[in-house]
Amino acid sequence: MSSGLWTAFAMLAFVGITIWVFFIKKKDDFEEQAHLPLDEDDKKEQRKEGSS
């Protein structure tokens, strides 16, 4: 019985996280996070250009 409860809990947690990620979280947040690596590369290039 205990393993069935853990399975049900894990399934509910998975479904809850999936709903939060795809339906509740704002798309703007994802867009901003998607551009973070590119922004970091731009900053590195600006530092190289400024020090030369």
Backbone as a chain_set.jsonl record, in Angstrom:
{"seq": "MSSGLWTAFAMLAFVGITIWVFFIKKKDDFEEQAHLPLDEDDKKEQRKEGSS", "coords": {"N": [[0.828, -1.202, 0.0], [1.948, 1.231, 0.734], [3.833, 1.782, -1.295], [2.151, 2.347, -3.373], [1.023, 4.765, -2.572], [3.28, 6.438, -2.649], [3.79, 6.364, -5.375], [1.463, 7.582, -6.371], [1.773, 10.121, -5.209], [4.153, 10.98, -6.467], [3.29, 11.061, -9.12], [1.272, 13.029, -8.989], [2.858, 15.211, -8.23], [4.488, 15.462, -10.497], [2.563, 16.065, -12.486], [1.583, 18.461, -11.414], [3.888, 20.146, -11.497], [4.316, 20.162, -14.247], [1.971, 21.442, -15.182], [2.359, 23.932, -13.971], [4.698, 24.815, -15.269], [4.001, 24.908, -18.028], [1.581, 26.294, -18.217], [1.113, 28.255, -16.217], [3.444, 29.747, -15.649], [4.955, 32.703, -16.842], [5.38, 33.588, -20.251], [7.168, 35.593, -20.902], [9.097, 35.442, -18.918], [10.39, 33.056, -19.604], [11.429, 33.782, -22.09], [13.247, 35.788, -21.368], [15.044, 34.301, -19.812], [15.97, 32.563, -21.743], [17.578, 34.176, -23.28], [19.714, 34.796, -21.679], [22.313, 33.398, -21.858], [23.234, 34.452, -24.295], [23.335, 37.165, -23.755], [25.379, 37.186, -21.878], [27.558, 36.457, -23.48], [27.704, 38.724, -25.116], [28.451, 40.648, -23.246], [31.017, 39.749, -22.592], [32.326, 40.127, -25.027], [32.187, 42.902, -25.215], [33.815, 43.644, -23.092], [36.273, 42.7, -24.007], [36.664, 44.299, -26.268], [36.75, 46.804, -25.099], [39.058, 46.713, -23.538], [41.091, 46.536, -25.364]], "CA": [[0.0, 0.0, 0.0], [2.815, 2.4, 0.845], [4.432, 2.088, -2.59], [1.093, 2.95, -4.181], [0.905, 6.163, -2.159], [4.438, 7.155, -3.185], [3.578, 6.48, -6.815], [0.43, 8.6, -6.573], [2.376, 11.405, -4.858], [5.095, 11.333, -7.526], [2.51, 11.397, -10.306], [0.653, 14.33, -8.747], [3.917, 16.219, -8.266], [4.863, 15.623, -11.902], [1.474, 16.774, -13.169], [1.563, 19.828, -10.885], [5.019, 20.894, -12.049], [4.065, 20.323, -15.684], [0.955, 22.493, -15.339], [2.976, 25.211, -13.593], [5.668, 25.226, -16.279], [3.434, 25.181, -19.343], [0.365, 27.104, -18.232], [1.08, 29.344, -15.246], [4.649, 30.572, -15.774], [4.824, 33.678, -17.914], [6.261, 33.38, -21.395], [8.22, 36.606, -20.856], [10.175, 34.932, -18.063], [11.143, 32.082, -20.383], [12.168, 34.514, -23.119], [14.367, 36.447, -20.705], [16.004, 33.275, -19.43], [16.546, 31.997, -22.96], [18.569, 35.103, -23.817], [20.802, 35.017, -20.723], [23.641, 33.023, -22.374], [23.617, 35.378, -25.352], [23.686, 38.428, -23.103], [26.687, 37.0, -21.25], [28.548, 36.508, -24.552], [27.816, 40.122, -25.526], [29.216, 41.35, -22.211], [32.416, 39.342, -22.73], [32.856, 40.788, -26.21], [32.34, 44.32, -24.91], [35.002, 43.776, -22.231], [37.465, 42.495, -24.838], [36.8, 45.475, -27.12], [37.092, 47.944, -24.251], [40.409, 46.604, -23.011], [42.062, 46.578, -26.467]], "C": [[0.865, 1.256, 0.0], [3.431, 2.784, -0.508], [3.4, 2.72, -3.528], [0.895, 4.419, -3.848], [2.063, 6.991, -2.696], [4.301, 7.357, -4.688], [2.553, 7.563, -7.121], [0.979, 9.993, -6.265], [3.323, 11.875, -5.962], [4.351, 11.752, -8.792], [1.842, 12.762, -10.152], [1.684, 15.456, -8.78], [4.339, 16.496, -9.7], [3.814, 16.414, -12.667], [1.419, 18.227, -12.698], [2.683, 20.685, -11.45], [4.813, 21.144, -13.534], [3.047, 21.422, -15.942], [1.557, 23.855, -15.025], [3.903, 25.71, -14.705], [4.987, 25.662, -17.566], [2.243, 26.127, -19.337], [0.41, 28.323, -17.321], [2.265, 30.284, -15.423], [4.518, 31.477, -16.985], [5.836, 33.406, -19.031], [7.415, 34.383, -21.387], [9.399, 36.145, -20.001], [11.042, 33.935, -18.826], [11.978, 32.772, -21.455], [13.404, 35.177, -22.519], [15.446, 35.429, -20.343], [16.677, 32.654, -20.641], [17.65, 32.878, -23.521], [19.751, 35.343, -22.881], [22.172, 34.581, -21.247], [24.126, 33.984, -23.461], [24.035, 36.713, -24.768], [25.061, 38.34, -22.464], [27.792, 37.053, -22.308], [28.758, 37.941, -25.023], [28.648, 40.915, -24.524], [30.701, 41.012, -22.309], [33.061, 40.043, -23.914], [33.077, 42.279, -25.947], [33.564, 44.548, -24.024], [36.279, 43.634, -23.039], [37.722, 43.731, -25.696], [37.242, 46.681, -26.31], [38.522, 47.896, -23.75], [41.473, 46.675, -24.106], [42.423, 47.97, -26.855]], "O": [[0.538, 2.236, -0.669], [3.539, 3.968, -0.829], [3.751, 3.538, -4.379], [0.63, 5.23, -4.735], [1.863, 8.118, -3.149], [4.659, 8.413, -5.209], [2.751, 8.371, -8.028], [0.681, 10.946, -6.985], [3.294, 13.044, -6.346], [4.753, 12.706, -9.459], [1.848, 13.564, -11.086], [1.408, 16.536, -9.302], [4.528, 17.653, -10.075], [4.149, 17.333, -13.413], [1.228, 19.13, -13.513], [2.453, 21.829, -11.84], [5.108, 22.234, -14.024], [3.243, 22.25, -16.832], [1.296, 24.827, -15.733], [3.891, 26.894, -15.041], [5.359, 26.685, -18.142], [1.928, 26.711, -20.374], [-0.21, 29.339, -17.636], [2.098, 31.501, -15.351], [4.025, 31.058, -18.032], [6.986, 33.045, -18.779], [8.521, 34.057, -21.82], [10.555, 36.424, -20.32], [12.268, 33.957, -18.719], [13.12, 32.379, -21.697], [14.485, 35.128, -23.105], [16.633, 35.681, -20.55], [17.84, 32.258, -20.567], [18.567, 32.377, -24.172], [20.7, 36.03, -23.258], [23.131, 35.339, -21.096], [25.317, 34.29, -23.526], [24.993, 37.326, -25.241], [25.827, 39.304, -22.498], [28.851, 37.63, -22.062], [29.891, 38.332, -25.303], [29.456, 41.758, -24.912], [31.55, 41.885, -22.13], [34.2, 40.501, -23.828], [34.062, 42.848, -26.418], [34.273, 45.541, -24.192], [37.254, 44.348, -22.801], [38.866, 44.162, -25.837], [38.029, 47.496, -26.792], [39.14, 48.943, -23.555], [42.651, 46.857, -23.798], [43.227, 48.168, -27.766]]}, "num_chains": 1, "name": "protein.A"}
